[in-house]
């Protein structure tokens, strides 16, 4: 579903790009692994599109992480802020 139709109060944040880059995976590679078009991965990373539950689960399986580690209703805190909090 489109974020514009859903509204800003129900935004879904994700860590797809960070996880993908961390693992040295291209958008094309992730798209092949979850059987979608590479443009879909780009739209998800930009927040232009939200995944279906099935697609979210397939993405989480690729990264071997639970859904809440990849997707959230709250913005993710940057790792640098978590590690170097004063």
Backbone atoms as SQL, in Angstrom:
CREATE TABLE atoms (id INTEGER PRIMARY KEY, chain TEXT, resi INTEGER, resn TEXT, atom TEXT, x REAL, y REAL, z REAL);
INSERT INTO atoms VALUES
  (1, 'A', 1, 'UNK', 'N', 0.850, -1.183, 0.000),
  (2, 'A', 1, 'UNK', 'CA', 0.000, 0.000, 0.000),
  (3, 'A', 1, 'UNK', 'C', 0.887, 1.235, 0.000),
  (4, 'A', 2, 'UNK', 'N', 0.367, 2.254, -0.591),
  (5, 'A', 2, 'UNK', 'CA', 1.085, 3.515, -0.680),
  (6, 'A', 2, 'UNK', 'C', 1.084, 4.230, 0.673),
  (7, 'A', 3, 'UNK', 'N', 2.234, 4.784, 1.103),
  (8, 'A', 3, 'UNK', 'CA', 2.274, 5.556, 2.344),
  (9, 'A', 3, 'UNK', 'C', 1.329, 6.758, 2.311),
  (10, 'A', 4, 'UNK', 'N', 1.137, 7.353, 1.136),
  (11, 'A', 4, 'UNK', 'CA', 0.243, 8.510, 1.035),
  (12, 'A', 4, 'UNK', 'C', -1.186, 8.130, 1.380),
  (13, 'A', 5, 'UNK', 'N', -1.620, 6.950, 0.978),
  (14, 'A', 5, 'UNK', 'CA', -2.974, 6.490, 1.284),
  (15, 'A', 5, 'UNK', 'C', -3.110, 6.086, 2.744),
  (16, 'A', 6, 'UNK', 'N', -2.044, 5.603, 3.328),
  (17, 'A', 6, 'UNK', 'CA', -2.078, 5.133, 4.704),
  (18, 'A', 6, 'UNK', 'C', -2.034, 6.289, 5.698),
  (19, 'A', 7, 'UNK', 'N', -1.316, 7.338, 5.359),
  (20, 'A', 7, 'UNK', 'CA', -1.219, 8.503, 6.240),
  (21, 'A', 7, 'UNK', 'C', 0.052, 8.484, 7.066),
  (22, 'A', 8, 'UNK', 'N', 0.541, 9.660, 7.471),
  (23, 'A', 8, 'UNK', 'CA', 1.813, 9.752, 8.201),
  (24, 'A', 8, 'UNK', 'C', 1.769, 9.121, 9.586),
  (25, 'A', 9, 'UNK', 'N', 0.603, 9.056, 10.207),
  (26, 'A', 9, 'UNK', 'CA', 0.527, 8.492, 11.561),
  (27, 'A', 9, 'UNK', 'C', 0.661, 6.973, 11.570),
  (28, 'A', 10, 'UNK', 'N', 0.558, 6.341, 10.404),
  (29, 'A', 10, 'UNK', 'CA', 0.682, 4.884, 10.334),
  (30, 'A', 10, 'UNK', 'C', 1.881, 4.467, 9.481),
  (31, 'A', 11, 'UNK', 'N', 2.877, 5.288, 9.439),
  (32, 'A', 11, 'UNK', 'CA', 4.078, 5.014, 8.632),
  (33, 'A', 11, 'UNK', 'C', 4.774, 3.753, 9.119),
  (34, 'A', 12, 'UNK', 'N', 5.364, 3.019, 8.174),
  (35, 'A', 12, 'UNK', 'CA', 6.147, 1.834, 8.502),
  (36, 'A', 12, 'UNK', 'C', 7.593, 2.123, 8.111),
  (37, 'A', 13, 'UNK', 'N', 8.483, 2.098, 9.080),
  (38, 'A', 13, 'UNK', 'CA', 9.908, 2.330, 8.853),
  (39, 'A', 13, 'UNK', 'C', 10.586, 0.977, 8.653),
  (40, 'A', 14, 'UNK', 'N', 11.713, 0.982, 7.936),
  (41, 'A', 14, 'UNK', 'CA', 12.424, -0.281, 7.739),
  (42, 'A', 14, 'UNK', 'C', 13.931, -0.056, 7.692),
  (43, 'A', 15, 'UNK', 'N', 14.646, -1.152, 7.872),
  (44, 'A', 15, 'UNK', 'CA', 16.112, -1.147, 7.823),
  (45, 'A', 15, 'UNK', 'C', 16.624, -1.936, 6.625),
  (46, 'A', 16, 'UNK', 'N', 15.830, -2.063, 5.597),
  (47, 'A', 16, 'UNK', 'CA', 16.202, -2.908, 4.464),
  (48, 'A', 16, 'UNK', 'C', 17.524, -2.484, 3.852),
  (49, 'A', 17, 'UNK', 'N', 17.681, -1.199, 3.552),
  (50, 'A', 17, 'UNK', 'CA', 18.904, -0.741, 2.895),
  (51, 'A', 17, 'UNK', 'C', 20.128, -0.991, 3.765),
  (52, 'A', 18, 'UNK', 'N', 20.039, -0.680, 5.040),
  (53, 'A', 18, 'UNK', 'CA', 21.172, -0.877, 5.951),
  (54, 'A', 18, 'UNK', 'C', 21.554, -2.357, 6.005),
  (55, 'A', 19, 'UNK', 'N', 20.561, -3.221, 6.150),
  (56, 'A', 19, 'UNK', 'CA', 20.829, -4.660, 6.241),
  (57, 'A', 19, 'UNK', 'C', 21.391, -5.203, 4.930),
  (58, 'A', 20, 'UNK', 'N', 20.856, -4.724, 3.832),
  (59, 'A', 20, 'UNK', 'CA', 21.304, -5.183, 2.522),
  (60, 'A', 20, 'UNK', 'C', 22.762, -4.789, 2.285),
  (61, 'A', 21, 'UNK', 'N', 23.089, -3.529, 2.569),
  (62, 'A', 21, 'UNK', 'CA', 24.458, -3.041, 2.368),
  (63, 'A', 21, 'UNK', 'C', 25.422, -3.732, 3.331),
  (64, 'A', 22, 'UNK', 'N', 24.986, -3.916, 4.566),
  (65, 'A', 22, 'UNK', 'CA', 25.795, -4.605, 5.576),
  (66, 'A', 22, 'UNK', 'C', 26.229, -5.990, 5.099),
  (67, 'A', 23, 'UNK', 'N', 25.360, -6.634, 4.362),
  (68, 'A', 23, 'UNK', 'CA', 25.618, -7.990, 3.887),
  (69, 'A', 23, 'UNK', 'C', 26.204, -8.029, 2.480),
  (70, 'A', 24, 'UNK', 'N', 26.511, -6.851, 1.928),
  (71, 'A', 24, 'UNK', 'CA', 27.113, -6.791, 0.600),
  (72, 'A', 24, 'UNK', 'C', 26.166, -7.246, -0.493),
  (73, 'A', 25, 'UNK', 'N', 24.889, -7.020, -0.299),
  (74, 'A', 25, 'UNK', 'CA', 23.867, -7.481, -1.237),
  (75, 'A', 25, 'UNK', 'C', 23.349, -6.299, -2.058),
  (76, 'A', 26, 'UNK', 'N', 23.211, -6.495, -3.339),
  (77, 'A', 26, 'UNK', 'CA', 22.656, -5.449, -4.198),
  (78, 'A', 26, 'UNK', 'C', 21.131, -5.493, -4.144),
  (79, 'A', 27, 'UNK', 'N', 20.513, -4.444, -4.664),
  (80, 'A', 27, 'UNK', 'CA', 19.051, -4.452, -4.758),
  (81, 'A', 27, 'UNK', 'C', 18.583, -5.601, -5.651),
  (82, 'A', 28, 'UNK', 'N', 19.314, -5.826, -6.721),
  (83, 'A', 28, 'UNK', 'CA', 18.968, -6.919, -7.638),
  (84, 'A', 28, 'UNK', 'C', 19.075, -8.257, -6.919),
  (85, 'A', 29, 'UNK', 'N', 20.122, -8.434, -6.131),
  (86, 'A', 29, 'UNK', 'CA', 20.298, -9.683, -5.391),
  (87, 'A', 29, 'UNK', 'C', 19.181, -9.936, -4.401),
  (88, 'A', 30, 'UNK', 'N', 18.802, -8.899, -3.657),
  (89, 'A', 30, 'UNK', 'CA', 17.706, -9.051, -2.705),
  (90, 'A', 30, 'UNK', 'C', 16.394, -9.297, -3.444),
  (91, 'A', 31, 'UNK', 'N', 16.189, -8.571, -4.539),
  (92, 'A', 31, 'UNK', 'CA', 14.968, -8.753, -5.327),
  (93, 'A', 31, 'UNK', 'C', 14.850, -10.188, -5.826),
  (94, 'A', 32, 'UNK', 'N', 15.940, -10.746, -6.304),
  (95, 'A', 32, 'UNK', 'CA', 15.922, -12.149, -6.771),
  (96, 'A', 32, 'UNK', 'C', 15.626, -13.096, -5.610),
  (97, 'A', 33, 'UNK', 'N', 16.218, -12.821, -4.457),
  (98, 'A', 33, 'UNK', 'CA', 16.033, -13.705, -3.299),
  (99, 'A', 33, 'UNK', 'C', 14.588, -13.736, -2.810),
  (100, 'A', 34, 'UNK', 'N', 13.873, -12.602, -2.972),
  (101, 'A', 34, 'UNK', 'CA', 12.481, -12.542, -2.488),
  (102, 'A', 34, 'UNK', 'C', 11.471, -12.543, -3.637),
  (103, 'A', 35, 'UNK', 'N', 11.996, -12.701, -4.862),
  (104, 'A', 35, 'UNK', 'CA', 11.166, -12.854, -6.058),
  (105, 'A', 35, 'UNK', 'C', 10.282, -11.645, -6.349),
  (106, 'A', 36, 'UNK', 'N', 10.922, -10.462, -6.347),
  (107, 'A', 36, 'UNK', 'CA', 10.235, -9.235, -6.757),
  (108, 'A', 36, 'UNK', 'C', 11.131, -8.480, -7.729),
  (109, 'A', 37, 'UNK', 'N', 10.615, -7.419, -8.292),
  (110, 'A', 37, 'UNK', 'CA', 11.351, -6.553, -9.188),
  (111, 'A', 37, 'UNK', 'C', 12.319, -5.695, -8.366),
  (112, 'A', 38, 'UNK', 'N', 13.532, -5.432, -8.866),
  (113, 'A', 38, 'UNK', 'CA', 14.470, -4.569, -8.122),
  (114, 'A', 38, 'UNK', 'C', 13.899, -3.190, -7.786),
  (115, 'A', 39, 'UNK', 'N', 13.014, -2.674, -8.638),
  (116, 'A', 39, 'UNK', 'CA', 12.397, -1.381, -8.355),
  (117, 'A', 39, 'UNK', 'C', 11.538, -1.443, -7.098),
  (118, 'A', 40, 'UNK', 'N', 10.977, -2.607, -6.821),
  (119, 'A', 40, 'UNK', 'CA', 10.184, -2.789, -5.600),
  (120, 'A', 40, 'UNK', 'C', 11.065, -2.611, -4.371),
  (121, 'A', 41, 'UNK', 'N', 12.267, -3.160, -4.416),
  (122, 'A', 41, 'UNK', 'CA', 13.200, -3.018, -3.295),
  (123, 'A', 41, 'UNK', 'C', 13.546, -1.547, -3.108),
  (124, 'A', 42, 'UNK', 'N', 13.802, -0.829, -4.195),
  (125, 'A', 42, 'UNK', 'CA', 14.093, 0.601, -4.105),
  (126, 'A', 42, 'UNK', 'C', 12.939, 1.378, -3.489),
  (127, 'A', 43, 'UNK', 'N', 11.721, 1.062, -3.910),
  (128, 'A', 43, 'UNK', 'CA', 10.538, 1.750, -3.372),
  (129, 'A', 43, 'UNK', 'C', 10.365, 1.459, -1.885),
  (130, 'A', 44, 'UNK', 'N', 10.642, 0.235, -1.473),
  (131, 'A', 44, 'UNK', 'CA', 10.553, -0.118, -0.047),
  (132, 'A', 44, 'UNK', 'C', 11.602, 0.652, 0.745),
  (133, 'A', 45, 'UNK', 'N', 12.835, 0.683, 0.241),
  (134, 'A', 45, 'UNK', 'CA', 13.914, 1.369, 0.945),
  (135, 'A', 45, 'UNK', 'C', 13.636, 2.868, 1.092),
  (136, 'A', 46, 'UNK', 'N', 13.042, 3.474, 0.081),
  (137, 'A', 46, 'UNK', 'CA', 12.727, 4.905, 0.138),
  (138, 'A', 46, 'UNK', 'C', 11.479, 5.200, 0.960),
  (139, 'A', 47, 'UNK', 'N', 10.712, 4.176, 1.275),
  (140, 'A', 47, 'UNK', 'CA', 9.470, 4.379, 2.004),
  (141, 'A', 47, 'UNK', 'C', 8.320, 4.783, 1.096),
  (142, 'A', 48, 'UNK', 'N', 8.484, 4.579, -0.221),
  (143, 'A', 48, 'UNK', 'CA', 7.433, 4.904, -1.180),
  (144, 'A', 48, 'UNK', 'C', 6.364, 3.823, -1.256),
  (145, 'A', 49, 'UNK', 'N', 6.666, 2.663, -0.707),
  (146, 'A', 49, 'UNK', 'CA', 5.754, 1.522, -0.765),
  (147, 'A', 49, 'UNK', 'C', 5.939, 0.692, 0.499),
  (148, 'A', 50, 'UNK', 'N', 4.873, 0.087, 0.976),
  (149, 'A', 50, 'UNK', 'CA', 4.948, -0.820, 2.121),
  (150, 'A', 50, 'UNK', 'C', 4.776, -2.249, 1.632),
  (151, 'A', 51, 'UNK', 'N', 5.514, -3.191, 2.216),
  (152, 'A', 51, 'UNK', 'CA', 5.416, -4.567, 1.752),
  (153, 'A', 51, 'UNK', 'C', 4.151, -5.254, 2.261),
  (154, 'A', 52, 'UNK', 'N', 3.728, -6.247, 1.520),
  (155, 'A', 52, 'UNK', 'CA', 2.681, -7.128, 2.032),
  (156, 'A', 52, 'UNK', 'C', 3.295, -7.928, 3.184),
  (157, 'A', 53, 'UNK', 'N', 2.469, -8.571, 3.959),
  (158, 'A', 53, 'UNK', 'CA', 2.984, -9.402, 5.051),
  (159, 'A', 53, 'UNK', 'C', 3.861, -10.510, 4.499),
  (160, 'A', 54, 'UNK', 'N', 3.442, -11.102, 3.393),
  (161, 'A', 54, 'UNK', 'CA', 4.223, -12.179, 2.779),
  (162, 'A', 54, 'UNK', 'C', 5.602, -11.679, 2.358),
  (163, 'A', 55, 'UNK', 'N', 5.664, -10.531, 1.704),
  (164, 'A', 55, 'UNK', 'CA', 6.952, -9.991, 1.268),
  (165, 'A', 55, 'UNK', 'C', 7.818, -9.613, 2.472),
  (166, 'A', 56, 'UNK', 'N', 7.228, -9.018, 3.487),
  (167, 'A', 56, 'UNK', 'CA', 7.985, -8.672, 4.693),
  (168, 'A', 56, 'UNK', 'C', 8.602, -9.921, 5.315),
  (169, 'A', 57, 'UNK', 'N', 7.844, -10.995, 5.361),
  (170, 'A', 57, 'UNK', 'CA', 8.369, -12.244, 5.949),
  (171, 'A', 57, 'UNK', 'C', 9.498, -12.818, 5.088),
  (172, 'A', 58, 'UNK', 'N', 9.362, -12.750, 3.773),
  (173, 'A', 58, 'UNK', 'CA', 10.424, -13.252, 2.883),
  (174, 'A', 58, 'UNK', 'C', 11.699, -12.418, 3.051),
  (175, 'A', 59, 'UNK', 'N', 11.560, -11.100, 3.180),
  (176, 'A', 59, 'UNK', 'CA', 12.723, -10.236, 3.396),
  (177, 'A', 59, 'UNK', 'C', 13.402, -10.595, 4.717),
  (178, 'A', 60, 'UNK', 'N', 12.626, -10.792, 5.749),
  (179, 'A', 60, 'UNK', 'CA', 13.179, -11.146, 7.064),
  (180, 'A', 60, 'UNK', 'C', 13.877, -12.500, 7.030),
  (181, 'A', 61, 'UNK', 'N', 13.351, -13.428, 6.246),
  (182, 'A', 61, 'UNK', 'CA', 14.000, -14.739, 6.113),
  (183, 'A', 61, 'UNK', 'C', 15.369, -14.605, 5.457),
  (184, 'A', 62, 'UNK', 'N', 15.481, -13.755, 4.444),
  (185, 'A', 62, 'UNK', 'CA', 16.768, -13.532, 3.778),
  (186, 'A', 62, 'UNK', 'C', 17.790, -13.009, 4.774),
  (187, 'A', 63, 'UNK', 'N', 17.378, -12.074, 5.626),
  (188, 'A', 63, 'UNK', 'CA', 18.289, -11.484, 6.607),
  (189, 'A', 63, 'UNK', 'C', 18.391, -12.313, 7.883),
  (190, 'A', 64, 'UNK', 'N', 17.574, -13.352, 8.002),
  (191, 'A', 64, 'UNK', 'CA', 17.541, -14.213, 9.194),
  (192, 'A', 64, 'UNK', 'C', 17.309, -13.385, 10.463),
  (193, 'A', 65, 'UNK', 'N', 16.307, -12.493, 10.372),
  (194, 'A', 65, 'UNK', 'CA', 15.962, -11.616, 11.488),
  (195, 'A', 65, 'UNK', 'C', 14.454, -11.627, 11.703),
  (196, 'A', 66, 'UNK', 'N', 14.013, -11.352, 12.938),
  (197, 'A', 66, 'UNK', 'CA', 12.570, -11.243, 13.184),
  (198, 'A', 66, 'UNK', 'C', 12.020, -9.964, 12.544),
  (199, 'A', 67, 'UNK', 'N', 10.746, -9.962, 12.282),
  (200, 'A', 67, 'UNK', 'CA', 10.083, -8.829, 11.625),
  (201, 'A', 67, 'UNK', 'C', 10.357, -7.519, 12.355),
  (202, 'A', 68, 'UNK', 'N', 10.306, -7.526, 13.680),
  (203, 'A', 68, 'UNK', 'CA', 10.486, -6.279, 14.435),
  (204, 'A', 68, 'UNK', 'C', 11.915, -5.728, 14.344),
  (205, 'A', 69, 'UNK', 'N', 12.864, -6.523, 13.881),
  (206, 'A', 69, 'UNK', 'CA', 14.227, -6.032, 13.695),
  (207, 'A', 69, 'UNK', 'C', 14.386, -5.327, 12.343),
  (208, 'A', 70, 'UNK', 'N', 13.438, -5.568, 11.432),
  (209, 'A', 70, 'UNK', 'CA', 13.515, -4.998, 10.089),
  (210, 'A', 70, 'UNK', 'C', 12.473, -3.904, 9.866),
  (211, 'A', 71, 'UNK', 'N', 11.295, -4.054, 10.479),
  (212, 'A', 71, 'UNK', 'CA', 10.189, -3.113, 10.279),
  (213, 'A', 71, 'UNK', 'C', 9.691, -2.584, 11.621),
  (214, 'A', 72, 'UNK', 'N', 9.249, -1.316, 11.627),
  (215, 'A', 72, 'UNK', 'CA', 8.768, -0.711, 12.869),
  (216, 'A', 72, 'UNK', 'C', 7.813, 0.439, 12.562),
  (217, 'A', 73, 'UNK', 'N', 6.904, 0.699, 13.476),
  (218, 'A', 73, 'UNK', 'CA', 6.043, 1.889, 13.374),
  (219, 'A', 73, 'UNK', 'C', 6.807, 3.138, 13.824),
  (220, 'A', 74, 'UNK', 'N', 7.835, 2.964, 14.644),
  (221, 'A', 74, 'UNK', 'CA', 8.662, 4.067, 15.141),
  (222, 'A', 74, 'UNK', 'C', 9.953, 4.127, 14.325),
  (223, 'A', 75, 'UNK', 'N', 10.481, 5.326, 14.084),
  (224, 'A', 75, 'UNK', 'CA', 11.772, 5.417, 13.378),
  (225, 'A', 75, 'UNK', 'C', 12.858, 4.662, 14.159),
  (226, 'A', 76, 'UNK', 'N', 13.732, 4.019, 13.429),
  (227, 'A', 76, 'UNK', 'CA', 14.841, 3.320, 14.067),
  (228, 'A', 76, 'UNK', 'C', 15.884, 4.338, 14.522),
  (229, 'A', 77, 'UNK', 'N', 16.462, 4.107, 15.680),
  (230, 'A', 77, 'UNK', 'CA', 17.540, 4.952, 16.189),
  (231, 'A', 77, 'UNK', 'C', 18.817, 4.525, 15.473),
  (232, 'A', 78, 'UNK', 'N', 19.574, 5.471, 14.949),
  (233, 'A', 78, 'UNK', 'CA', 20.837, 5.103, 14.284),
  (234, 'A', 78, 'UNK', 'C', 21.743, 4.338, 15.252),
  (235, 'A', 79, 'UNK', 'N', 22.454, 3.383, 14.717),
  (236, 'A', 79, 'UNK', 'CA', 23.360, 2.565, 15.539),
  (237, 'A', 79, 'UNK', 'C', 24.379, 3.440, 16.255),
  (238, 'A', 80, 'UNK', 'N', 24.856, 4.472, 15.594),
  (239, 'A', 80, 'UNK', 'CA', 25.848, 5.349, 16.236),
  (240, 'A', 80, 'UNK', 'C', 25.273, 6.003, 17.486),
  (241, 'A', 81, 'UNK', 'N', 23.986, 6.336, 17.459),
  (242, 'A', 81, 'UNK', 'CA', 23.362, 6.936, 18.631),
  (243, 'A', 81, 'UNK', 'C', 23.176, 5.915, 19.749),
  (244, 'A', 82, 'UNK', 'N', 22.959, 4.661, 19.383),
  (245, 'A', 82, 'UNK', 'CA', 22.789, 3.620, 20.397),
  (246, 'A', 82, 'UNK', 'C', 24.124, 3.267, 21.049),
  (247, 'A', 83, 'UNK', 'N', 25.160, 3.176, 20.251),
  (248, 'A', 83, 'UNK', 'CA', 26.470, 2.755, 20.734),
  (249, 'A', 83, 'UNK', 'C', 27.186, 3.868, 21.485),
  (250, 'A', 84, 'UNK', 'N', 27.086, 5.097, 20.975),
  (251, 'A', 84, 'UNK', 'CA', 27.857, 6.196, 21.531),
  (252, 'A', 84, 'UNK', 'C', 27.040, 7.174, 22.353),
  (253, 'A', 85, 'UNK', 'N', 25.930, 6.723, 22.880),
  (254, 'A', 85, 'UNK', 'CA', 25.115, 7.598, 23.731),
  (255, 'A', 85, 'UNK', 'C', 25.910, 8.031, 24.942),
  (256, 'A', 86, 'UNK', 'N', 25.859, 9.307, 25.219),
  (257, 'A', 86, 'UNK', 'CA', 26.664, 9.865, 26.283),
  (258, 'A', 86, 'UNK', 'C', 26.073, 9.716, 27.618);
